[in-house]
């Protein structure tokens, strides 16, 4: 980024994206040796195959990715929940159709310092409040109020979303199995990466996903759980799913 600063103000700026190609840069020998030493004890476990995917498993987008939807399905199945919540991360590698999903692939998508899985009762109002809170971190018109991460990924739950609406009014038409979410009703919800004190599962998220993959053996077509977007006509940042 080049800034043109004159008279105590930013008068202009220029931005240039510099690509980095790992396969055309000679690796540093000392760093390569260090990485090999650290990875050595875990190589066999990381290479262990859990399942085969028939879908492209990726992580990108403000609202979802097929890898995230698979994680949500694992939470629904393994924790016997009706709704799943997964944090809006974009990091992780892409697994191509026909490839084996390895332990390393799972860790690439799930490795973090608060990986505990939980299953908690939540009211419909609590669910809406969670979605609205995360939505404001992402779509607040004031960039100083925007925070890291993307929209929380959901499993089981369907909703409409208006990124142009005011705080607390972006999420609407929440449904579960075609039925409108009742604000006063309690639903069993599974999730992970909570920073709140709760009673967690005795497994970490990578264990839950690994158990799910071992049971499934083959991951078929993964349907994107995309919210119905409102008032986005003409938005140049929107790429249709």
VOFIVO-895193 format. One record per residue (C-alpha): residue in one letter; x, y, z; residue number from 1. Coordinates in pm, whole numbers, m for minus. Layout:
BEGIN
{tigu A,{X,Y,Z},NUM}
...
***
This chain:
BEGIN
{tigu X,{0,0,0},1}
{tigu X,{136,342,m99},2}
{tigu X,{m8,643,82},3}
{tigu X,{5,1001,m43},4}
{tigu X,{21,1204,279},5}
{tigu X,{32,1582,249},6}
{tigu X,{m73,1866,477},7}
{tigu X,{m140,1620,758},8}
{tigu X,{m397,1423,559},9}
{tigu X,{m411,1116,338},10}
{tigu X,{m463,1261,m9},11}
{tigu X,{m463,931,m193},12}
{tigu X,{m352,572,m190},13}
{tigu X,{m247,291,m420},14}
{tigu X,{m264,m83,m364},15}
{tigu X,{m79,m360,m542},16}
{tigu X,{m128,m730,m470},17}
{tigu X,{201,m918,m477},18}
{tigu X,{156,m1289,m555},19}
{tigu X,{368,m1546,m373},20}
{tigu X,{435,m1875,m552},21}
{tigu X,{577,m2132,m314},22}
{tigu X,{689,m2362,m594},23}
{tigu X,{917,m2103,m757},24}
{tigu X,{1089,m1981,m440},25}
{tigu X,{1385,m2180,m314},26}
{tigu X,{1305,m2291,43},27}
{tigu X,{1536,m2179,319},28}
{tigu X,{1737,m2487,419},29}
{tigu X,{1743,m2411,792},30}
{tigu X,{1369,m2343,807},31}
{tigu X,{1293,m2657,605},32}
{tigu X,{1500,m2864,847},33}
{tigu X,{1320,m2710,1146},34}
{tigu X,{977,m2780,997},35}
{tigu X,{1074,m3139,918},36}
{tigu X,{1199,m3188,1275},37}
{tigu X,{879,m3049,1431},38}
{tigu X,{646,m3241,1196},39}
{tigu X,{842,m3565,1209},40}
{tigu X,{672,m3726,1512},41}
{tigu X,{326,m3653,1368},42}
{tigu X,{372,m3738,999},43}
{tigu X,{206,m4080,1018},44}
{tigu X,{m97,m3951,1210},45}
{tigu X,{m139,m3645,987},46}
{tigu X,{m137,m3862,674},47}
{tigu X,{m402,m4100,810},48}
{tigu X,{m698,m4119,570},49}
{tigu X,{m1046,m4072,716},50}
{tigu X,{m1281,m4064,417},51}
{tigu X,{m1306,m3986,47},52}
{tigu X,{m1486,m3677,m79},53}
{tigu X,{m1694,m3658,m394},54}
{tigu X,{m1744,m3284,m342},55}
{tigu X,{m1506,m2991,m361},56}
{tigu X,{m1447,m2905,4},57}
{tigu X,{m1347,m2542,36},58}
{tigu X,{m1363,m2252,275},59}
{tigu X,{m1440,m1907,145},60}
{tigu X,{m1719,m1655,133},61}
{tigu X,{m1892,m1438,389},62}
{tigu X,{m2160,m1692,475},63}
{tigu X,{m2039,m2044,408},64}
{tigu X,{m1821,m2298,234},65}
{tigu X,{m1864,m2669,174},66}
{tigu X,{m1600,m2760,433},67}
{tigu X,{m1791,m2556,692},68}
{tigu X,{m2119,m2719,593},69}
{tigu X,{m1956,m3059,639},70}
{tigu X,{m1837,m2954,986},71}
{tigu X,{m2191,m2845,1072},72}
{tigu X,{m2329,m3179,954},73}
{tigu X,{m2073,m3356,1172},74}
{tigu X,{m2189,m3155,1473},75}
{tigu X,{m2556,m3230,1402},76}
{tigu X,{m2489,m3602,1366},77}
{tigu X,{m2231,m3660,1637},78}
{tigu X,{m2400,m3443,1901},79}
{tigu X,{m2761,m3531,1810},80}
{tigu X,{m2857,m3165,1769},81}
{tigu X,{m3117,m2987,1559},82}
{tigu X,{m2902,m2681,1486},83}
{tigu X,{m2525,m2643,1449},84}
{tigu X,{m2310,m2332,1473},85}
{tigu X,{m1956,m2308,1338},86}
{tigu X,{m1733,m1999,1344},87}
{tigu X,{m1681,m1793,1030},88}
{tigu X,{m1325,m1889,946},89}
{tigu X,{m1178,m1886,595},90}
{tigu X,{m842,m2049,661},91}
{tigu X,{m771,m2408,563},92}
{tigu X,{m687,m2601,250},93}
{tigu X,{m920,m2714,m28},94}
{tigu X,{m982,m3086,m82},95}
{tigu X,{m1057,m3184,m441},96}
{tigu X,{m1326,m3431,m552},97}
{tigu X,{m1188,m3785,m542},98}
{tigu X,{m925,m3701,m283},99}
{tigu X,{m886,m3865,54},100}
{tigu X,{m964,m3645,352},101}
{tigu X,{m674,m3682,593},102}
{tigu X,{m626,m3597,958},103}
{tigu X,{m411,m3306,843},104}
{tigu X,{m695,m3170,630},105}
{tigu X,{m920,m3170,936},106}
{tigu X,{m659,m2997,1151},107}
{tigu X,{m602,m2741,876},108}
{tigu X,{m967,m2640,914},109}
{tigu X,{m1011,m2682,1290},110}
{tigu X,{m680,m2626,1469},111}
{tigu X,{m714,m2351,1728},112}
{tigu X,{m672,m2294,2100},113}
{tigu X,{m1040,m2319,2204},114}
{tigu X,{m1167,m2623,2012},115}
{tigu X,{m1412,m2761,2269},116}
{tigu X,{m1743,m2886,2132},117}
{tigu X,{m2062,m2808,2320},118}
{tigu X,{m2428,m2904,2307},119}
{tigu X,{m2649,m2644,2469},120}
{tigu X,{m3019,m2556,2481},121}
{tigu X,{m3084,m2220,2314},122}
{tigu X,{m3404,m2031,2260},123}
{tigu X,{m3497,m1900,1919},124}
{tigu X,{m3432,m1549,2048},125}
{tigu X,{m3083,m1646,2163},126}
{tigu X,{m3008,m1787,1819},127}
{tigu X,{m3123,m1467,1650},128}
{tigu X,{m2918,m1257,1892},129}
{tigu X,{m2606,m1461,1812},130}
{tigu X,{m2657,m1422,1438},131}
{tigu X,{m2729,m1050,1469},132}
{tigu X,{m2423,m991,1687},133}
{tigu X,{m2189,m1162,1441},134}
{tigu X,{m2361,m989,1149},135}
{tigu X,{m2289,m648,1296},136}
{tigu X,{m1922,m737,1336},137}
{tigu X,{m1916,m802,962},138}
{tigu X,{m2160,m552,810},139}
{tigu X,{m2155,m248,1037},140}
{tigu X,{m2130,53,803},141}
{tigu X,{m1862,205,1027},142}
{tigu X,{m1538,14,955},143}
{tigu X,{m1412,92,1305},144}
{tigu X,{m1690,m128,1443},145}
{tigu X,{m1617,m415,1207},146}
{tigu X,{m1428,m706,1362},147}
{tigu X,{m1248,m1011,1232},148}
{tigu X,{m1413,m1323,1101},149}
{tigu X,{m1710,m1387,876},150}
{tigu X,{m2073,m1479,935},151}
{tigu X,{m2126,m1775,1165},152}
{tigu X,{m2196,m2090,965},153}
{tigu X,{m2514,m2279,1049},154}
{tigu X,{m2647,m2629,1005},155}
{tigu X,{m3017,m2716,1006},156}
{tigu X,{m3119,m2353,1034},157}
{tigu X,{m3240,m2145,738},158}
{tigu X,{m3276,m1768,740},159}
{tigu X,{m3293,m1454,529},160}
{tigu X,{m3029,m1185,559},161}
{tigu X,{m3021,m817,467},162}
{tigu X,{m2666,m674,491},163}
{tigu X,{m2802,m321,436},164}
{tigu X,{m3035,m328,738},165}
{tigu X,{m2965,m173,1076},166}
{tigu X,{m2816,m364,1369},167}
{tigu X,{m3063,m618,1505},168}
{tigu X,{m3273,m619,1187},169}
{tigu X,{m3052,m806,940},170}
{tigu X,{m3172,m1160,1019},171}
{tigu X,{m3529,m1269,945},172}
{tigu X,{m3745,m1565,839},173}
{tigu X,{m3555,m1816,1054},174}
{tigu X,{m3681,m2171,997},175}
{tigu X,{m3598,m2528,1098},176}
{tigu X,{m3731,m2809,879},177}
{tigu X,{m3968,m2562,716},178}
{tigu X,{m4115,m2444,1047},179}
{tigu X,{m4067,m2089,1174},180}
{tigu X,{m3827,m2062,1466},181}
{tigu X,{m4018,m1977,1785},182}
{tigu X,{m3838,m1707,1984},183}
{tigu X,{m3951,m1863,2312},184}
{tigu X,{m3888,m2227,2221},185}
{tigu X,{m3568,m2406,2322},186}
{tigu X,{m3364,m2596,2062},187}
{tigu X,{m3068,m2835,2107},188}
{tigu X,{m2768,m2659,1950},189}
{tigu X,{m2420,m2799,1890},190}
{tigu X,{m2118,m2584,1820},191}
{tigu X,{m1754,m2516,1896},192}
{tigu X,{m1501,m2235,1947},193}
{tigu X,{m1712,m2075,2217},194}
{tigu X,{m1539,m1820,2437},195}
{tigu X,{m1815,m1855,2697},196}
{tigu X,{m1805,m2083,2998},197}
{tigu X,{m2015,m2390,2918},198}
{tigu X,{m2029,m2764,2967},199}
{tigu X,{m1829,m2896,2672},200}
{tigu X,{m1827,m3231,2500},201}
{tigu X,{m1535,m3452,2601},202}
{tigu X,{m1410,m3426,2243},203}
{tigu X,{m1242,m3149,2050},204}
{tigu X,{m1387,m3039,1716},205}
{tigu X,{m1123,m3228,1516},206}
{tigu X,{m1216,m3549,1698},207}
{tigu X,{m1586,m3495,1627},208}
{tigu X,{m1522,m3433,1257},209}
{tigu X,{m1281,m3728,1235},210}
{tigu X,{m1535,m3963,1396},211}
{tigu X,{m1802,m3843,1154},212}
{tigu X,{m1576,m3893,851},213}
{tigu X,{m1473,m4243,961},214}
{tigu X,{m1837,m4342,995},215}
{tigu X,{m1939,m4189,661},216}
{tigu X,{m1636,m4317,465},217}
{tigu X,{m1756,m4121,160},218}
{tigu X,{m1869,m3759,156},219}
{tigu X,{m2116,m3714,m127},220}
{tigu X,{m2252,m3390,m265},221}
{tigu X,{m2238,m3116,m1},222}
{tigu X,{m2517,m2862,m43},223}
{tigu X,{m2430,m2504,46},224}
{tigu X,{m2650,m2374,325},225}
{tigu X,{m2667,m2017,197},226}
{tigu X,{m2908,m1767,354},227}
{tigu X,{m3156,m1588,131},228}
{tigu X,{m2988,m1253,68},229}
{tigu X,{m3204,m941,50},230}
{tigu X,{m3133,m601,m109},231}
{tigu X,{m2808,m709,m273},232}
{tigu X,{m2906,m639,m633},233}
{tigu X,{m2620,m466,m812},234}
{tigu X,{m2372,m538,m532},235}
{tigu X,{m2041,m583,m711},236}
{tigu X,{m1901,m787,m424},237}
{tigu X,{m2165,m1058,m458},238}
{tigu X,{m2068,m1379,m634},239}
{tigu X,{m2362,m1618,m688},240}
{tigu X,{m2320,m1961,m525},241}
***
